[in-house]
Amino acid sequence: MRIFLGCYDIASVLSGIAEGLKMAGHDVTSFVMERNLFYPTNNYDIVKEPFLESKIRYQEKKIHWRIKLKLQKVDSFFFRKQMKKITPRLIDEYDLFIFFWNPWINEQDLFPLIKAKGKRIICVQLGSDVRYVSAYKQEFGVEVNYWEKHFHLENLNEKIRKIRVQELFADSIFSVPDQAGLLIRGYHHIHIPLTNIEKIIFTIPDREVPIIIHAPSRTGLKGTAIIIKTIERLKSEGFVFEFRLIQNMPNEDLLKELTHADILIDQIFLHGPGVLGTEAMAAGTLVATRFFEEYKHIFNPPVVDIKPDNIYEKMKHILMNRAMYKELQLQGRDFVEKNNTPQKVAEKIMNSLSIKTTEYQPSFFIDKFLLNTEQKLSKEILRLNKEVIRKYSPLYTNSPSLIQRNLI
């Protein structure tokens, strides 16, 4: 099958799935609009960066996020104008399109064109492309004041439009619960593909003085402030360990740190383990991360579940009873080899095209989501909501609760 993968390699997921599909014998083209700074050695078939980014590399610079956002919008406008010209040829060349984060032009413009040609679409949702901070806070009851400011300023209408178009046109959707608060349609669990498992040395150091590492990509979203407060409290109570806060380190160097570490504190808000947590499991490091136990019948990794209200007690118990957690470390590598090889993840992606049922059936948006007092959905979004509900949850098409909450 001729398969197109684009357009952002978030957490190296795109390149990992591309590798697995190539191993399965498919004719694959990987297309990205920017290289992943944490994975500089990843190879792609096509790298087509927007003009300003290619010239001044503003994504790497420490500039105000509002300025960076304006530069992105200018780049995006001219880039998408250019890509529209070659869209018909791209659609003709491939049988299946797998999109990560964003396609080369807006979903509402592109997806109807792809489906009109009888081609298939898979959408892989990877985080803030679909996660909405208010929905997350309402659904999981967790305070989000620590999250970076721009997450609180995102446009709800734009985010819902993106999701509804995916739900209407995609043949299958992959996501995880913490980012699916606005979803109506069922979806599959996305496993993180690791292309470097054979390079990760499995070892359990078992030091008398353990090394604990925390390596956030975003300190707010990962809960770094809470994690550091917990570390300082434990140290003040006499617990002996070495703590390393690692930031902006290329993945190859970070892997070396993982193989020498005893414990990784990954994140306390989002559905883990992510890439780093998965690599840590492969290395034999004990992983402490947020894990939604209510979904363990779908996804049940050998990790310690931590969240803002229990991280102190959980870390204290680990430090006092490290031998009790060795079994989790031993199980980690086996779990990764069974679920996270590029071949396994690619196989699951392709199998989703022939499976009618999905692993997750989201209900929060239909049952409980509330708009903030200053928010109002546009007529277009109200129409899209109703259209997706009619297709995937028909019993709620004229729900009084949805009408009362101004969602249809």
N, C-alpha and C positions, 0 to 999 in steps of 0.2 A: 504494500500500500504506500502511496506517496503522501507523506505527512509533513505538515508545516508546524513548527513550534515557535512561538513568539509571545511577547516581545521584550520581557524583562526576566533576567535570571536571578530572581530573588532567592537568597539562601542556597544558590546553586541547584535549585529544584529543576529548572528547565534543562540545564546541561546534563543532569543525572538521568532524567527521563529520556532525553535524546539518545544518550549512550545505550540505555536499555532497549529502546526501540530499534536502534541499529543492530544490536546483538541479535534481535529477533528476526532480522532480515528485511526490515522495512527501509524504504527509500526516504530518508529523513533530511530535512533542512532546518537548521537552528538559526533563528534570526533574532538579533537583539539590538536595541536602540541605545544601549550603553553597556560597558563592561562592568562586572561586579568588582568593586575595589578590594573586597576581602578574598576574592578568588582570581587573582590576576593571571593564573596559568590556564584557566578554563578556555577551551577552544570553541569557536562558533563558525558556522558556514558563512554567515553574513553578519557584519557589524556595520550598522548604518546610523551613526550618531547625528543628532541635530546639530546645526551649524555652530551656534554659540558655544555649546558644550565642547565641541571638537576643537574650538579655537582657544577658549580661555579656561576650560575645565572648572567652571564655577561650582560643580557638585562637590569637588574636593576642597574648596576654599571655605574658610571660616567667615562667612558673611551672614548678615541677618536673614532669617528664614523668609521674611516678606520679599526681600530683594531677590532671593533665590527663586521664590515662587513666581515672581514676575518674569524672570529670565526663562523659567521653564515654560510659562504660558506663551511667550514670544516664540521660543524654539518649537513648541508643540504646534502652534498655528501654521507656521511656514512648512514644518516637516510634514504635517498631515495633508496640507495642500499639495505638496509634492507627491506624497504616497497615493493620493486619490487617483492620480494619473495612471499609475501602474496597477491599481487594484484589480481591474478586470483580468489582466494577464496572470496575476498571482492566484486568483480564484480558479482559473482554468487549469493551472498547473498541478493542483493538489486535490486529494480525495478527502483528507481529514485535516482540520485545523485545531490545534491545541493551544489555547491562549492562557498566558500567565500574567496576572496583574492587569495589563492593558493591551488591546490589539493596536495595529498601526494607525487606524482611525477609529472614531467612536463606535461602540457596539451598535447603537441604534441605526447608524448608517451602513455598517459593514455586514452585520449578521443576516439581514434580509437578503442581501445580494448573494451571500454564500449559500443560503438555503434555497434560493431561487434556482441555483445551479445543481441542486440535489446533493450538495456536499454536506459533510458532517462536522459538528463542532463539539469540543470538550472544553469546559472552563475550569481552570485550577485557581481557586481563590487562596491567597497567601497572607492575608492579614489586614492591613489598613486600607487595602483596595476596597473592602466591603464592610469591615468592622466600623460600627458607629458608637462613639463613647457613651452616649445616653442609653442606648439599647443595652450595652454591656453592663452598665451600672444598674439599670433596672432589673435585668435578668439575674445577675449574680450577687447583687447586694453588696458590692465592693466599692469603697471610696476610690475615686479616680483623680483626686487633686494632684497626685504626683506625676501624672502623665504629661508629656510635653504639650505646650500651649496650643500648637496647631491642631491637635486632635480634637480640641474643644471648639474649634472654629470651622469645622468641615460643614459643607452644605448638604443637608439631609435630602433635599429633592434630587440632587445630582447622584448621591450615593444610592438612593432607592431606584432611580432610573437605570443605573448600571446593572443592579441586581435583577430587576424585573426583565430587562431585555435578555440577560443571560438565561433566566428561568423560562422565558418564552421560546427561545431559539436554540439553546444548547441541547445536545443529545444526552449529555450527562454533566454533572457538576461535582467537583471535589472541594471539600472545605473541612473545617473543624468547628466545634460548638462555640468557642469564645468569640468567633468572628461572624457567627451566623444569626445574630439577633434580629436582623431585618429580613431573613429568608422566609419564604412560604413553601417553596418546593423542596422535596427530599433531596439528599445529597450523599455522596460517598466520602469515607475518611481518606484524607491524603496522607500517605506515609512519606517521610523524607528519604529520598534516594541518596545513598552515600557512594560516591565513585572511588573512594580511597580506602575502603575497608581493609584490603590486604596490606596497606601501608601503615595501618594503625596497630601498634604493638600492644597486645593484651597483657597487662600485668597488674597485680594487686600489691602495691608497695607495703601496706600495713605498717607504716612508721609509728614509732612511739609518740612522736610529735607530728600529727597529721598536717598536710598541706591542704588548705581550702582555697579554691579559686572562684572568682566571679568575674565574668568577661562580658559585660553588657554591650549590645549594639546601640541601645537607647537606654539611658539610665532611668528616665522617668517610667517608661513603659515596662521595664524589667523590674522596677521596684528597688533600685540600688540604694536609695536613701534608707529605706526600712531594713534592708539587708545589712548595711554598714552599722546601723544602730544596734541591730541584734548581735553582730560580731563584737562591737565595743562592750555591750553588756556582758556577754559571755567572758570576755577577757577580764573585765573588772571583777568577775566572780571567781577568777582563778583558773579558768580553763586554759590549757596550754596548747597552742596550735599556731601555725604560720598562715597568715591570710594574704592573698595576692589579688589585688584589683587590676585587671588587665583590660586595656581599651585600645581600639584602633590597631590591632595586631593582625597581620595577614594570617590566613587560615593555616598555612603550613607551619608557621612558628607557633601558633596556638595549639596545634596538635601535639607538639613536643611538650608543651606545658601540661596538657591533659594526661599524657602517659606518665608524668612524674607526680601527678596530684592524687590525693586520697579522696577528696570530696569536691564536687562541683555544686555550687549554689547557682542554679540557672535563672529562674524567674518565679515571681510569686503572683502574677496576675493572669497570664495567658496560658492556654492549653499546651503544656509541655509533654515530653521534651521536644525542643526544636532541633535545629541542626547541631548546635554545640552539645546539647544534652544527649543526642543520639550518638555523636562521635565519642562522648565521654563513656557511654555504656559500652561501646565497642572496645574502649581502652581499659576497661575494668575499674573505672572511677565510680564511686558511689554518687548518684545523681539525686539532688534534692531540687524539686521543681513543682510548679502548680500542675495538678493532675485532677481531672474531673472524674471522680470515682463513680458517679452515677452512670457513666458511659463505659465502664470497664468491661462490659459484655461485648463491646465493639473494639476497644483499644485499651490494653492493660499492660503497660510497660513496667519493668522491674525498677521502680523509682520510689523515692520518699515524697509523699504529697505535702507541699508546704504552701501556705498562703499568708496574707498579712496578719491574721489573728492567731496563727499557730506556729509561726516560724521559730520563735524563741524556744518553745517547748520541744519542738521536733529536733532542732539543732542541738539542744542540751541533751536530749535522749540519745542522739547519735554519738556525741562525744563521750557520754558515760557508758555506752553499750555498743562499741564499734563492732565487736565480734558478732552481734546479732544481725548486723546488716551485710555481712560478707556474702550471704547467699544471694542477695540482690545483685551484688557485683559479679558474682559468678554467672548469673542468669543473663546479664546484660549483653554480652557478646553473641550468645546464641539467639536472643531476641532480635538483634540487629541483622544477623545473617539470614534469619527466616523472613524478615519483613522489609528490610531497607536496602537490599541490593538493587541496582538499576534494573536488572532483569525482572525482579519481583514487582517493583513499583510499576514498570511499564506494562507488565502483564495485567495487573489490576486495572490500569487505565484503559487498556484495550478491551478487557472483559466487560467493562461497564457499558459498552455499546450494545451488548446482547443481553444484559440483565435488566429486568423490568422493576425489581424492587431496589430500594436504597437502604443504606445502613442507618441513616439519620432521617427522622421526620420532624422538622422543626415546628413548634407550635407557639412560641413566645410572641411573635409579631401579631398573629391572629388573636391570641387569647388575652395578652396583657400589655403590649407596648403602648406607651402614652407619649403624645407630643408634649414638648415644653410649652408653656403658656404663650410664648412669642412666636412659636412655629406654626406654619400653615403649609399644607401640601398643595402643589399646583393641580390644576384640573387634569393635566397630562398624567401626573403621578397617581391621582385618584383613579383615573381610567386604567392605568397599568396595574395597579393593585387589584382592582376588580377583575381584570382579565386573567391574571395569574391565579387568583382565588377561584374563579369560575372553572379554570382548567385543572387545578391540582387539589383544591379543597372546596368542591362545589356546594357542600352543605352550608358554607359560610358566605355564599354569594351576596345575600341580602341581610347579613348579620346585624341586628340592632346594636350590638356592642361595638362593632366596627364603625357603624354610622355615627354612633354617639361619640366615639373617640376621633371622628373626622379622618378616618383612614380609607374610606371608600365614599 
